[in-house]
Amino acid sequence: MDYVQILKDMLSSLVEDKASLKIVQRPSLEEDEVLLYVYAAKEDISRLIGKKGNMASAIRQIMSVPSRLDNKKISIKFESYDE
């Protein structure tokens, strides 16, 4: 399953600067874990994390659905950068 594309499709409607949105799947030490890094502009990352991390938690819960179909655990990290 292409977790990067699923997450990108979901997040692209939530960010203002779609060109700066980048999602990278990194190798994990655990075989059954999928590790995704979300890179975007600082303002967009703030929006994606939300107050008290509520939006980030909701994104992680939604992404856990396709990962459960593959018996995998998904971890999503949010990183910002300034252009």
mmCIF file of the N, C-alpha and C atoms, coordinates in Angstrom:
data_MODEL
# 
_entry.id   MODEL 
# 
loop_
_atom_site.group_PDB 
_atom_site.id 
_atom_site.type_symbol 
_atom_site.label_atom_id 
_atom_site.label_alt_id 
_atom_site.label_comp_id 
_atom_site.label_asym_id 
_atom_site.label_entity_id 
_atom_site.label_seq_id 
_atom_site.pdbx_PDB_ins_code 
_atom_site.Cartn_x 
_atom_site.Cartn_y 
_atom_site.Cartn_z 
_atom_site.occupancy 
_atom_site.B_iso_or_equiv 
_atom_site.pdbx_formal_charge 
_atom_site.auth_seq_id 
_atom_site.auth_comp_id 
_atom_site.auth_asym_id 
_atom_site.auth_atom_id 
_atom_site.pdbx_PDB_model_num 
ATOM 1   N N  . MET A 1 1  ? 0.850  -1.178 0.000  1.00 0.00 ? 1  MET A N  1 
ATOM 2   C CA . MET A 1 1  ? 0.000  0.000  0.000  1.00 0.00 ? 1  MET A CA 1 
ATOM 3   C C  . MET A 1 1  ? 0.895  1.241  0.000  1.00 0.00 ? 1  MET A C  1 
ATOM 4   N N  . ASP A 1 2  ? 0.509  2.245  -0.745 1.00 0.00 ? 2  ASP A N  1 
ATOM 5   C CA . ASP A 1 2  ? 1.303  3.466  -0.858 1.00 0.00 ? 2  ASP A CA 1 
ATOM 6   C C  . ASP A 1 2  ? 0.850  4.482  0.192  1.00 0.00 ? 2  ASP A C  1 
ATOM 7   N N  . TYR A 1 3  ? 1.436  4.385  1.379  1.00 0.00 ? 3  TYR A N  1 
ATOM 8   C CA . TYR A 1 3  ? 1.063  5.260  2.486  1.00 0.00 ? 3  TYR A CA 1 
ATOM 9   C C  . TYR A 1 3  ? 1.423  6.714  2.198  1.00 0.00 ? 3  TYR A C  1 
ATOM 10  N N  . VAL A 1 4  ? 2.516  6.934  1.491  1.00 0.00 ? 4  VAL A N  1 
ATOM 11  C CA . VAL A 1 4  ? 2.944  8.298  1.167  1.00 0.00 ? 4  VAL A CA 1 
ATOM 12  C C  . VAL A 1 4  ? 1.877  8.997  0.329  1.00 0.00 ? 4  VAL A C  1 
ATOM 13  N N  . GLN A 1 5  ? 1.370  8.322  -0.687 1.00 0.00 ? 5  GLN A N  1 
ATOM 14  C CA . GLN A 1 5  ? 0.362  8.929  -1.560 1.00 0.00 ? 5  GLN A CA 1 
ATOM 15  C C  . GLN A 1 5  ? -0.959 9.142  -0.823 1.00 0.00 ? 5  GLN A C  1 
ATOM 16  N N  . ILE A 1 6  ? -1.339 8.197  0.011  1.00 0.00 ? 6  ILE A N  1 
ATOM 17  C CA . ILE A 1 6  ? -2.578 8.350  0.792  1.00 0.00 ? 6  ILE A CA 1 
ATOM 18  C C  . ILE A 1 6  ? -2.485 9.584  1.679  1.00 0.00 ? 6  ILE A C  1 
ATOM 19  N N  . LEU A 1 7  ? -1.364 9.722  2.398  1.00 0.00 ? 7  LEU A N  1 
ATOM 20  C CA . LEU A 1 7  ? -1.182 10.857 3.302  1.00 0.00 ? 7  LEU A CA 1 
ATOM 21  C C  . LEU A 1 7  ? -1.090 12.166 2.523  1.00 0.00 ? 7  LEU A C  1 
ATOM 22  N N  . LYS A 1 8  ? -0.394 12.152 1.401  1.00 0.00 ? 8  LYS A N  1 
ATOM 23  C CA . LYS A 1 8  ? -0.258 13.371 0.594  1.00 0.00 ? 8  LYS A CA 1 
ATOM 24  C C  . LYS A 1 8  ? -1.612 13.822 0.063  1.00 0.00 ? 8  LYS A C  1 
ATOM 25  N N  . ASP A 1 9  ? -2.428 12.891 -0.409 1.00 0.00 ? 9  ASP A N  1 
ATOM 26  C CA . ASP A 1 9  ? -3.767 13.240 -0.891 1.00 0.00 ? 9  ASP A CA 1 
ATOM 27  C C  . ASP A 1 9  ? -4.606 13.861 0.218  1.00 0.00 ? 9  ASP A C  1 
ATOM 28  N N  . MET A 1 10 ? -4.463 13.339 1.421  1.00 0.00 ? 10 MET A N  1 
ATOM 29  C CA . MET A 1 10 ? -5.243 13.834 2.547  1.00 0.00 ? 10 MET A CA 1 
ATOM 30  C C  . MET A 1 10 ? -4.761 15.222 2.991  1.00 0.00 ? 10 MET A C  1 
ATOM 31  N N  . LEU A 1 11 ? -3.450 15.425 3.062  1.00 0.00 ? 11 LEU A N  1 
ATOM 32  C CA . LEU A 1 11 ? -2.912 16.667 3.610  1.00 0.00 ? 11 LEU A CA 1 
ATOM 33  C C  . LEU A 1 11 ? -2.869 17.814 2.609  1.00 0.00 ? 11 LEU A C  1 
ATOM 34  N N  . SER A 1 12 ? -2.856 17.518 1.332  1.00 0.00 ? 12 SER A N  1 
ATOM 35  C CA . SER A 1 12 ? -2.725 18.590 0.337  1.00 0.00 ? 12 SER A CA 1 
ATOM 36  C C  . SER A 1 12 ? -3.882 19.584 0.394  1.00 0.00 ? 12 SER A C  1 
ATOM 37  N N  . SER A 1 13 ? -5.037 19.139 0.811  1.00 0.00 ? 13 SER A N  1 
ATOM 38  C CA . SER A 1 13 ? -6.168 20.065 0.921  1.00 0.00 ? 13 SER A CA 1 
ATOM 39  C C  . SER A 1 13 ? -6.115 20.893 2.204  1.00 0.00 ? 13 SER A C  1 
ATOM 40  N N  . LEU A 1 14 ? -5.239 20.531 3.130  1.00 0.00 ? 14 LEU A N  1 
ATOM 41  C CA . LEU A 1 14 ? -5.157 21.238 4.407  1.00 0.00 ? 14 LEU A CA 1 
ATOM 42  C C  . LEU A 1 14 ? -4.055 22.289 4.455  1.00 0.00 ? 14 LEU A C  1 
ATOM 43  N N  . VAL A 1 15 ? -3.132 22.268 3.496  1.00 0.00 ? 15 VAL A N  1 
ATOM 44  C CA . VAL A 1 15 ? -2.011 23.209 3.513  1.00 0.00 ? 15 VAL A CA 1 
ATOM 45  C C  . VAL A 1 15 ? -2.223 24.305 2.475  1.00 0.00 ? 15 VAL A C  1 
ATOM 46  N N  . GLU A 1 16 ? -1.642 25.478 2.736  1.00 0.00 ? 16 GLU A N  1 
ATOM 47  C CA . GLU A 1 16 ? -1.734 26.583 1.783  1.00 0.00 ? 16 GLU A CA 1 
ATOM 48  C C  . GLU A 1 16 ? -0.691 26.448 0.683  1.00 0.00 ? 16 GLU A C  1 
ATOM 49  N N  . ASP A 1 17 ? 0.539  26.108 1.068  1.00 0.00 ? 17 ASP A N  1 
ATOM 50  C CA . ASP A 1 17 ? 1.642  25.995 0.111  1.00 0.00 ? 17 ASP A CA 1 
ATOM 51  C C  . ASP A 1 17 ? 1.832  24.529 -0.266 1.00 0.00 ? 17 ASP A C  1 
ATOM 52  N N  . LYS A 1 18 ? 1.080  24.093 -1.264 1.00 0.00 ? 18 LYS A N  1 
ATOM 53  C CA . LYS A 1 18 ? 1.122  22.682 -1.672 1.00 0.00 ? 18 LYS A CA 1 
ATOM 54  C C  . LYS A 1 18 ? 2.480  22.284 -2.235 1.00 0.00 ? 18 LYS A C  1 
ATOM 55  N N  . ALA A 1 19 ? 3.209  23.242 -2.800 1.00 0.00 ? 19 ALA A N  1 
ATOM 56  C CA . ALA A 1 19 ? 4.524  22.945 -3.378 1.00 0.00 ? 19 ALA A CA 1 
ATOM 57  C C  . ALA A 1 19 ? 5.542  22.590 -2.301 1.00 0.00 ? 19 ALA A C  1 
ATOM 58  N N  . SER A 1 20 ? 5.363  23.113 -1.101 1.00 0.00 ? 20 SER A N  1 
ATOM 59  C CA . SER A 1 20 ? 6.329  22.834 -0.033 1.00 0.00 ? 20 SER A CA 1 
ATOM 60  C C  . SER A 1 20 ? 6.020  21.537 0.713  1.00 0.00 ? 20 SER A C  1 
ATOM 61  N N  . LEU A 1 21 ? 4.852  20.956 0.479  1.00 0.00 ? 21 LEU A N  1 
ATOM 62  C CA . LEU A 1 21 ? 4.474  19.719 1.163  1.00 0.00 ? 21 LEU A CA 1 
ATOM 63  C C  . LEU A 1 21 ? 5.272  18.548 0.602  1.00 0.00 ? 21 LEU A C  1 
ATOM 64  N N  . LYS A 1 22 ? 5.978  17.867 1.485  1.00 0.00 ? 22 LYS A N  1 
ATOM 65  C CA . LYS A 1 22 ? 6.774  16.711 1.078  1.00 0.00 ? 22 LYS A CA 1 
ATOM 66  C C  . LYS A 1 22 ? 6.618  15.629 2.137  1.00 0.00 ? 22 LYS A C  1 
ATOM 67  N N  . ILE A 1 23 ? 6.365  14.419 1.687  1.00 0.00 ? 23 ILE A N  1 
ATOM 68  C CA . ILE A 1 23 ? 6.211  13.290 2.602  1.00 0.00 ? 23 ILE A CA 1 
ATOM 69  C C  . ILE A 1 23 ? 7.219  12.228 2.202  1.00 0.00 ? 23 ILE A C  1 
ATOM 70  N N  . VAL A 1 24 ? 7.988  11.777 3.192  1.00 0.00 ? 24 VAL A N  1 
ATOM 71  C CA . VAL A 1 24 ? 9.057  10.814 2.942  1.00 0.00 ? 24 VAL A CA 1 
ATOM 72  C C  . VAL A 1 24 ? 8.856  9.607  3.846  1.00 0.00 ? 24 VAL A C  1 
ATOM 73  N N  . GLN A 1 25 ? 8.953  8.427  3.262  1.00 0.00 ? 25 GLN A N  1 
ATOM 74  C CA . GLN A 1 25 ? 8.901  7.200  4.058  1.00 0.00 ? 25 GLN A CA 1 
ATOM 75  C C  . GLN A 1 25 ? 10.331 6.775  4.347  1.00 0.00 ? 25 GLN A C  1 
ATOM 76  N N  . ARG A 1 26 ? 10.652 6.638  5.627  1.00 0.00 ? 26 ARG A N  1 
ATOM 77  C CA . ARG A 1 26 ? 11.997 6.264  6.052  1.00 0.00 ? 26 ARG A CA 1 
ATOM 78  C C  . ARG A 1 26 ? 11.986 4.835  6.575  1.00 0.00 ? 26 ARG A C  1 
ATOM 79  N N  . PRO A 1 27 ? 13.124 4.168  6.505  1.00 0.00 ? 27 PRO A N  1 
ATOM 80  C CA . PRO A 1 27 ? 13.193 2.808  7.052  1.00 0.00 ? 27 PRO A CA 1 
ATOM 81  C C  . PRO A 1 27 ? 13.065 2.836  8.576  1.00 0.00 ? 27 PRO A C  1 
ATOM 82  N N  . SER A 1 28 ? 12.461 1.808  9.104  1.00 0.00 ? 28 SER A N  1 
ATOM 83  C CA . SER A 1 28 ? 12.266 1.688  10.547 1.00 0.00 ? 28 SER A CA 1 
ATOM 84  C C  . SER A 1 28 ? 13.060 0.499  11.062 1.00 0.00 ? 28 SER A C  1 
ATOM 85  N N  . LEU A 1 29 ? 13.393 0.539  12.330 1.00 0.00 ? 29 LEU A N  1 
ATOM 86  C CA . LEU A 1 29 ? 14.106 -0.578 12.940 1.00 0.00 ? 29 LEU A CA 1 
ATOM 87  C C  . LEU A 1 29 ? 13.205 -1.793 13.101 1.00 0.00 ? 29 LEU A C  1 
ATOM 88  N N  . GLU A 1 30 ? 11.913 -1.539 13.199 1.00 0.00 ? 30 GLU A N  1 
ATOM 89  C CA . GLU A 1 30 ? 10.957 -2.633 13.351 1.00 0.00 ? 30 GLU A CA 1 
ATOM 90  C C  . GLU A 1 30 ? 10.371 -2.994 11.987 1.00 0.00 ? 30 GLU A C  1 
ATOM 91  N N  . GLU A 1 31 ? 10.249 -4.274 11.739 1.00 0.00 ? 31 GLU A N  1 
ATOM 92  C CA . GLU A 1 31 ? 9.769  -4.759 10.442 1.00 0.00 ? 31 GLU A CA 1 
ATOM 93  C C  . GLU A 1 31 ? 8.318  -4.375 10.168 1.00 0.00 ? 31 GLU A C  1 
ATOM 94  N N  . ASP A 1 32 ? 7.500  -4.335 11.215 1.00 0.00 ? 32 ASP A N  1 
ATOM 95  C CA . ASP A 1 32 ? 6.070  -4.076 11.034 1.00 0.00 ? 32 ASP A CA 1 
ATOM 96  C C  . ASP A 1 32 ? 5.690  -2.613 11.263 1.00 0.00 ? 32 ASP A C  1 
ATOM 97  N N  . GLU A 1 33 ? 6.656  -1.696 11.173 1.00 0.00 ? 33 GLU A N  1 
ATOM 98  C CA . GLU A 1 33 ? 6.375  -0.280 11.386 1.00 0.00 ? 33 GLU A CA 1 
ATOM 99  C C  . GLU A 1 33 ? 6.649  0.511  10.111 1.00 0.00 ? 33 GLU A C  1 
ATOM 100 N N  . VAL A 1 34 ? 5.764  1.452  9.826  1.00 0.00 ? 34 VAL A N  1 
ATOM 101 C CA . VAL A 1 34 ? 5.929  2.375  8.707  1.00 0.00 ? 34 VAL A CA 1 
ATOM 102 C C  . VAL A 1 34 ? 6.200  3.748  9.311  1.00 0.00 ? 34 VAL A C  1 
ATOM 103 N N  . LEU A 1 35 ? 7.306  4.363  8.921  1.00 0.00 ? 35 LEU A N  1 
ATOM 104 C CA . LEU A 1 35 ? 7.718  5.653  9.468  1.00 0.00 ? 35 LEU A CA 1 
ATOM 105 C C  . LEU A 1 35 ? 7.616  6.713  8.375  1.00 0.00 ? 35 LEU A C  1 
ATOM 106 N N  . LEU A 1 36 ? 6.727  7.687  8.577  1.00 0.00 ? 36 LEU A N  1 
ATOM 107 C CA . LEU A 1 36 ? 6.507  8.750  7.597  1.00 0.00 ? 36 LEU A CA 1 
ATOM 108 C C  . LEU A 1 36 ? 6.881  10.101 8.196  1.00 0.00 ? 36 LEU A C  1 
ATOM 109 N N  . TYR A 1 37 ? 7.614  10.889 7.425  1.00 0.00 ? 37 TYR A N  1 
ATOM 110 C CA . TYR A 1 37 ? 7.965  12.250 7.821  1.00 0.00 ? 37 TYR A CA 1 
ATOM 111 C C  . TYR A 1 37 ? 7.225  13.213 6.908  1.00 0.00 ? 37 TYR A C  1 
ATOM 112 N N  . VAL A 1 38 ? 6.564  14.195 7.514  1.00 0.00 ? 38 VAL A N  1 
ATOM 113 C CA . VAL A 1 38 ? 5.841  15.225 6.773  1.00 0.00 ? 38 VAL A CA 1 
ATOM 114 C C  . VAL A 1 38 ? 6.634  16.521 6.900  1.00 0.00 ? 38 VAL A C  1 
ATOM 115 N N  . TYR A 1 39 ? 7.070  17.052 5.764  1.00 0.00 ? 39 TYR A N  1 
ATOM 116 C CA . TYR A 1 39 ? 7.797  18.318 5.717  1.00 0.00 ? 39 TYR A CA 1 
ATOM 117 C C  . TYR A 1 39 ? 6.925  19.343 5.018  1.00 0.00 ? 39 TYR A C  1 
ATOM 118 N N  . ALA A 1 40 ? 6.828  20.534 5.619  1.00 0.00 ? 40 ALA A N  1 
ATOM 119 C CA . ALA A 1 40 ? 6.044  21.620 5.018  1.00 0.00 ? 40 ALA A CA 1 
ATOM 120 C C  . ALA A 1 40 ? 6.511  22.939 5.617  1.00 0.00 ? 40 ALA A C  1 
ATOM 121 N N  . ALA A 1 41 ? 5.989  24.028 5.078  1.00 0.00 ? 41 ALA A N  1 
ATOM 122 C CA . ALA A 1 41 ? 6.300  25.353 5.600  1.00 0.00 ? 41 ALA A CA 1 
ATOM 123 C C  . ALA A 1 41 ? 5.830  25.451 7.055  1.00 0.00 ? 41 ALA A C  1 
ATOM 124 N N  . LYS A 1 42 ? 6.474  26.328 7.800  1.00 0.00 ? 42 LYS A N  1 
ATOM 125 C CA . LYS A 1 42 ? 6.203  26.457 9.239  1.00 0.00 ? 42 LYS A CA 1 
ATOM 126 C C  . LYS A 1 42 ? 4.720  26.706 9.535  1.00 0.00 ? 42 LYS A C  1 
ATOM 127 N N  . GLU A 1 43 ? 4.099  27.585 8.764  1.00 0.00 ? 43 GLU A N  1 
ATOM 128 C CA . GLU A 1 43 ? 2.684  27.904 8.995  1.00 0.00 ? 43 GLU A CA 1 
ATOM 129 C C  . GLU A 1 43 ? 1.798  26.687 8.733  1.00 0.00 ? 43 GLU A C  1 
ATOM 130 N N  . ASP A 1 44 ? 2.145  25.921 7.713  1.00 0.00 ? 44 ASP A N  1 
ATOM 131 C CA . ASP A 1 44 ? 1.350  24.740 7.382  1.00 0.00 ? 44 ASP A CA 1 
ATOM 132 C C  . ASP A 1 44 ? 1.532  23.635 8.416  1.00 0.00 ? 44 ASP A C  1 
ATOM 133 N N  . ILE A 1 45 ? 2.736  23.471 8.920  1.00 0.00 ? 45 ILE A N  1 
ATOM 134 C CA . ILE A 1 45 ? 2.972  22.456 9.957  1.00 0.00 ? 45 ILE A CA 1 
ATOM 135 C C  . ILE A 1 45 ? 2.184  22.807 11.208 1.00 0.00 ? 45 ILE A C  1 
ATOM 136 N N  . SER A 1 46 ? 2.147  24.099 11.545 1.00 0.00 ? 46 SER A N  1 
ATOM 137 C CA . SER A 1 46 ? 1.350  24.527 12.704 1.00 0.00 ? 46 SER A CA 1 
ATOM 138 C C  . SER A 1 46 ? -0.111 24.150 12.514 1.00 0.00 ? 46 SER A C  1 
ATOM 139 N N  . ARG A 1 47 ? -0.608 24.324 11.312 1.00 0.00 ? 47 ARG A N  1 
ATOM 140 C CA . ARG A 1 47 ? -1.996 23.977 10.997 1.00 0.00 ? 47 ARG A CA 1 
ATOM 141 C C  . ARG A 1 47 ? -2.201 22.462 11.073 1.00 0.00 ? 47 ARG A C  1 
ATOM 142 N N  . LEU A 1 48 ? -1.230 21.685 10.577 1.00 0.00 ? 48 LEU A N  1 
ATOM 143 C CA . LEU A 1 48 ? -1.367 20.228 10.572 1.00 0.00 ? 48 LEU A CA 1 
ATOM 144 C C  . LEU A 1 48 ? -1.279 19.630 11.972 1.00 0.00 ? 48 LEU A C  1 
ATOM 145 N N  . ILE A 1 49 ? -0.507 20.257 12.848 1.00 0.00 ? 49 ILE A N  1 
ATOM 146 C CA . ILE A 1 49 ? -0.404 19.753 14.220 1.00 0.00 ? 49 ILE A CA 1 
ATOM 147 C C  . ILE A 1 49 ? -1.631 20.174 15.028 1.00 0.00 ? 49 ILE A C  1 
ATOM 148 N N  . GLY A 1 50 ? -2.059 21.421 14.854 1.00 0.00 ? 50 GLY A N  1 
ATOM 149 C CA . GLY A 1 50 ? -3.259 21.901 15.539 1.00 0.00 ? 50 GLY A CA 1 
ATOM 150 C C  . GLY A 1 50 ? -3.016 22.227 16.999 1.00 0.00 ? 50 GLY A C  1 
ATOM 151 N N  . LYS A 1 51 ? -4.036 22.753 17.638 1.00 0.00 ? 51 LYS A N  1 
ATOM 152 C CA . LYS A 1 51 ? -3.937 23.089 19.059 1.00 0.00 ? 51 LYS A CA 1 
ATOM 153 C C  . LYS A 1 51 ? -3.877 21.821 19.887 1.00 0.00 ? 51 LYS A C  1 
ATOM 154 N N  . LYS A 1 52 ? -2.902 21.771 20.761 1.00 0.00 ? 52 LYS A N  1 
ATOM 155 C CA . LYS A 1 52 ? -2.671 20.621 21.647 1.00 0.00 ? 52 LYS A CA 1 
ATOM 156 C C  . LYS A 1 52 ? -2.477 19.322 20.869 1.00 0.00 ? 52 LYS A C  1 
ATOM 157 N N  . GLY A 1 53 ? -2.126 19.429 19.585 1.00 0.00 ? 53 GLY A N  1 
ATOM 158 C CA . GLY A 1 53 ? -1.864 18.234 18.786 1.00 0.00 ? 53 GLY A CA 1 
ATOM 159 C C  . GLY A 1 53 ? -3.099 17.484 18.339 1.00 0.00 ? 53 GLY A C  1 
ATOM 160 N N  . ASN A 1 54 ? -4.252 18.127 18.439 1.00 0.00 ? 54 ASN A N  1 
ATOM 161 C CA . ASN A 1 54 ? -5.504 17.449 18.078 1.00 0.00 ? 54 ASN A CA 1 
ATOM 162 C C  . ASN A 1 54 ? -5.554 17.044 16.609 1.00 0.00 ? 54 ASN A C  1 
ATOM 163 N N  . MET A 1 55 ? -5.112 17.935 15.727 1.00 0.00 ? 55 MET A N  1 
ATOM 164 C CA . MET A 1 55 ? -5.148 17.621 14.296 1.00 0.00 ? 55 MET A CA 1 
ATOM 165 C C  . MET A 1 55 ? -4.158 16.499 13.977 1.00 0.00 ? 55 MET A C  1 
ATOM 166 N N  . ALA A 1 56 ? -2.971 16.549 14.562 1.00 0.00 ? 56 ALA A N  1 
ATOM 167 C CA . ALA A 1 56 ? -1.972 15.497 14.331 1.00 0.00 ? 56 ALA A CA 1 
ATOM 168 C C  . ALA A 1 56 ? -2.498 14.146 14.812 1.00 0.00 ? 56 ALA A C  1 
ATOM 169 N N  . SER A 1 57 ? -3.167 14.129 15.942 1.00 0.00 ? 57 SER A N  1 
ATOM 170 C CA . SER A 1 57 ? -3.744 12.880 16.455 1.00 0.00 ? 57 SER A CA 1 
ATOM 171 C C  . SER A 1 57 ? -4.814 12.340 15.515 1.00 0.00 ? 57 SER A C  1 
ATOM 172 N N  . ALA A 1 58 ? -5.636 13.235 14.983 1.00 0.00 ? 58 ALA A N  1 
ATOM 173 C CA . ALA A 1 58 ? -6.680 12.809 14.047 1.00 0.00 ? 58 ALA A CA 1 
ATOM 174 C C  . ALA A 1 58 ? -6.065 12.246 12.762 1.00 0.00 ? 58 ALA A C  1 
ATOM 175 N N  . ILE A 1 59 ? -5.010 12.887 12.267 1.00 0.00 ? 59 ILE A N  1 
ATOM 176 C CA . ILE A 1 59 ? -4.325 12.399 11.059 1.00 0.00 ? 59 ILE A CA 1 
ATOM 177 C C  . ILE A 1 59 ? -3.744 11.018 11.314 1.00 0.00 ? 59 ILE A C  1 
ATOM 178 N N  . ARG A 1 60 ? -3.136 10.833 12.474 1.00 0.00 ? 60 ARG A N  1 
ATOM 179 C CA . ARG A 1 60 ? -2.553 9.525  12.813 1.00 0.00 ? 60 ARG A CA 1 
ATOM 180 C C  . ARG A 1 60 ? -3.637 8.448  12.921 1.00 0.00 ? 60 ARG A C  1 
ATOM 181 N N  . GLN A 1 61 ? -4.783 8.800  13.500 1.00 0.00 ? 61 GLN A N  1 
ATOM 182 C CA . GLN A 1 61 ? -5.873 7.827  13.617 1.00 0.00 ? 61 GLN A CA 1 
ATOM 183 C C  . GLN A 1 61 ? -6.412 7.433  12.248 1.00 0.00 ? 61 GLN A C  1 
ATOM 184 N N  . ILE A 1 62 ? -6.579 8.401  11.367 1.00 0.00 ? 62 ILE A N  1 
ATOM 185 C CA . ILE A 1 62 ? -7.071 8.098  10.020 1.00 0.00 ? 62 ILE A CA 1 
ATOM 186 C C  . ILE A 1 62 ? -6.078 7.208  9.283  1.00 0.00 ? 62 ILE A C  1 
ATOM 187 N N  . MET A 1 63 ? -4.787 7.497  9.404  1.00 0.00 ? 63 MET A N  1 
ATOM 188 C CA . MET A 1 63 ? -3.768 6.711  8.706  1.00 0.00 ? 63 MET A CA 1 
ATOM 189 C C  . MET A 1 63 ? -3.581 5.326  9.321  1.00 0.00 ? 63 MET A C  1 
ATOM 190 N N  . SER A 1 64 ? -4.049 5.131  10.539 1.00 0.00 ? 64 SER A N  1 
ATOM 191 C CA . SER A 1 64 ? -3.922 3.802  11.149 1.00 0.00 ? 64 SER A CA 1 
ATOM 192 C C  . SER A 1 64 ? -4.868 2.794  10.495 1.00 0.00 ? 64 SER A C  1 
ATOM 193 N N  . VAL A 1 65 ? -5.924 3.284  9.841  1.00 0.00 ? 65 VAL A N  1 
ATOM 194 C CA . VAL A 1 65 ? -6.878 2.379  9.189  1.00 0.00 ? 65 VAL A CA 1 
ATOM 195 C C  . VAL A 1 65 ? -6.221 1.596  8.049  1.00 0.00 ? 65 VAL A C  1 
ATOM 196 N N  . PRO A 1 66 ? -5.590 2.267  7.055  1.00 0.00 ? 66 PRO A N  1 
ATOM 197 C CA . PRO A 1 66 ? -4.953 1.459  6.003  1.00 0.00 ? 66 PRO A CA 1 
ATOM 198 C C  . PRO A 1 66 ? -3.771 0.637  6.506  1.00 0.00 ? 66 PRO A C  1 
ATOM 199 N N  . SER A 1 67 ? -3.086 1.121  7.533  1.00 0.00 ? 67 SER A N  1 
ATOM 200 C CA . SER A 1 67 ? -1.937 0.359  8.037  1.00 0.00 ? 67 SER A CA 1 
ATOM 201 C C  . SER A 1 67 ? -2.383 -0.915 8.752  1.00 0.00 ? 67 SER A C  1 
ATOM 202 N N  . ARG A 1 68 ? -3.543 -0.874 9.378  1.00 0.00 ? 68 ARG A N  1 
ATOM 203 C CA . ARG A 1 68 ? -4.051 -2.085 10.041 1.00 0.00 ? 68 ARG A CA 1 
ATOM 204 C C  . ARG A 1 68 ? -4.399 -3.171 9.031  1.00 0.00 ? 68 ARG A C  1 
ATOM 205 N N  . LEU A 1 69 ? -4.792 -2.769 7.834  1.00 0.00 ? 69 LEU A N  1 
ATOM 206 C CA . LEU A 1 69 ? -5.089 -3.754 6.791  1.00 0.00 ? 69 LEU A CA 1 
ATOM 207 C C  . LEU A 1 69 ? -3.846 -4.560 6.416  1.00 0.00 ? 69 LEU A C  1 
ATOM 208 N N  . ASP A 1 70 ? -2.669 -3.952 6.580  1.00 0.00 ? 70 ASP A N  1 
ATOM 209 C CA . ASP A 1 70 ? -1.402 -4.626 6.289  1.00 0.00 ? 70 ASP A CA 1 
ATOM 210 C C  . ASP A 1 70 ? -0.716 -5.134 7.556  1.00 0.00 ? 70 ASP A C  1 
ATOM 211 N N  . ASN A 1 71 ? -1.407 -5.072 8.697  1.00 0.00 ? 71 ASN A N  1 
ATOM 212 C CA . ASN A 1 71 ? -0.829 -5.453 9.992  1.00 0.00 ? 71 ASN A CA 1 
ATOM 213 C C  . ASN A 1 71 ? 0.459  -4.697 10.282 1.00 0.00 ? 71 ASN A C  1 
ATOM 214 N N  . LYS A 1 72 ? 0.429  -3.391 10.066 1.00 0.00 ? 72 LYS A N  1 
ATOM 215 C CA . LYS A 1 72 ? 1.583  -2.527 10.307 1.00 0.00 ? 72 LYS A CA 1 
ATOM 216 C C  . LYS A 1 72 ? 1.199  -1.435 11.298 1.00 0.00 ? 72 LYS A C  1 
ATOM 217 N N  . LYS A 1 73 ? 2.211  -0.905 11.971 1.00 0.00 ? 73 LYS A N  1 
ATOM 218 C CA . LYS A 1 73 ? 2.040  0.243  12.858 1.00 0.00 ? 73 LYS A CA 1 
ATOM 219 C C  . LYS A 1 73 ? 2.584  1.450  12.112 1.00 0.00 ? 73 LYS A C  1 
ATOM 220 N N  . ILE A 1 74 ? 1.868  2.552  12.169 1.00 0.00 ? 74 ILE A N  1 
ATOM 221 C CA . ILE A 1 74 ? 2.310  3.737  11.434 1.00 0.00 ? 74 ILE A CA 1 
ATOM 222 C C  . ILE A 1 74 ? 2.730  4.826  12.409 1.00 0.00 ? 74 ILE A C  1 
ATOM 223 N N  . SER A 1 75 ? 3.852  5.467  12.119 1.00 0.00 ? 75 SER A N  1 
ATOM 224 C CA . SER A 1 75 ? 4.339  6.603  12.901 1.00 0.00 ? 75 SER A CA 1 
ATOM 225 C C  . SER A 1 75 ? 4.503  7.776  11.952 1.00 0.00 ? 75 SER A C  1 
ATOM 226 N N  . ILE A 1 76 ? 3.958  8.921  12.349 1.00 0.00 ? 76 ILE A N  1 
ATOM 227 C CA . ILE A 1 76 ? 4.034  10.120 11.510 1.00 0.00 ? 76 ILE A CA 1 
ATOM 228 C C  . ILE A 1 76 ? 4.709  11.220 12.316 1.00 0.00 ? 76 ILE A C  1 
ATOM 229 N N  . LYS A 1 77 ? 5.757  11.787 11.747 1.00 0.00 ? 77 LYS A N  1 
ATOM 230 C CA . LYS A 1 77 ? 6.499  12.890 12.366 1.00 0.00 ? 77 LYS A CA 1 
ATOM 231 C C  . LYS A 1 77 ? 6.302  14.131 11.508 1.00 0.00 ? 77 LYS A C  1 
ATOM 232 N N  . PHE A 1 78 ? 6.140  15.277 12.153 1.00 0.00 ? 78 PHE A N  1 
ATOM 233 C CA . PHE A 1 78 ? 5.931  16.537 11.450 1.00 0.00 ? 78 PHE A CA 1 
ATOM 234 C C  . PHE A 1 78 ? 7.157  17.426 11.623 1.00 0.00 ? 78 PHE A C  1 
ATOM 235 N N  . GLU A 1 79 ? 7.696  17.923 10.510 1.00 0.00 ? 79 GLU A N  1 
ATOM 236 C CA . GLU A 1 79 ? 8.878  18.785 10.520 1.00 0.00 ? 79 GLU A CA 1 
ATOM 237 C C  . GLU A 1 79 ? 8.598  20.010 9.657  1.00 0.00 ? 79 GLU A C  1 
ATOM 238 N N  . SER A 1 80 ? 9.076  21.174 10.103 1.00 0.00 ? 80 SER A N  1 
ATOM 239 C CA . SER A 1 80 ? 8.878  22.393 9.320  1.00 0.00 ? 80 SER A CA 1 
ATOM 240 C C  . SER A 1 80 ? 10.208 22.900 8.794  1.00 0.00 ? 80 SER A C  1 
ATOM 241 N N  . TYR A 1 81 ? 10.115 23.685 7.742  1.00 0.00 ? 81 TYR A N  1 
ATOM 242 C CA . TYR A 1 81 ? 11.289 24.371 7.220  1.00 0.00 ? 81 TYR A CA 1 
ATOM 243 C C  . TYR A 1 81 ? 10.850 25.701 6.639  1.00 0.00 ? 81 TYR A C  1 
ATOM 244 N N  . ASP A 1 82 ? 11.755 26.651 6.670  1.00 0.00 ? 82 ASP A N  1 
ATOM 245 C CA . ASP A 1 82 ? 11.482 27.982 6.122  1.00 0.00 ? 82 ASP A CA 1 
ATOM 246 C C  . ASP A 1 82 ? 12.166 28.100 4.778  1.00 0.00 ? 82 ASP A C  1 
ATOM 247 N N  . GLU A 1 83 ? 11.468 28.731 3.845  1.00 0.00 ? 83 GLU A N  1 
ATOM 248 C CA . GLU A 1 83 ? 12.052 28.903 2.506  1.00 0.00 ? 83 GLU A CA 1 
ATOM 249 C C  . GLU A 1 83 ? 12.677 30.259 2.379  1.00 0.00 ? 83 GLU A C  1 
# 
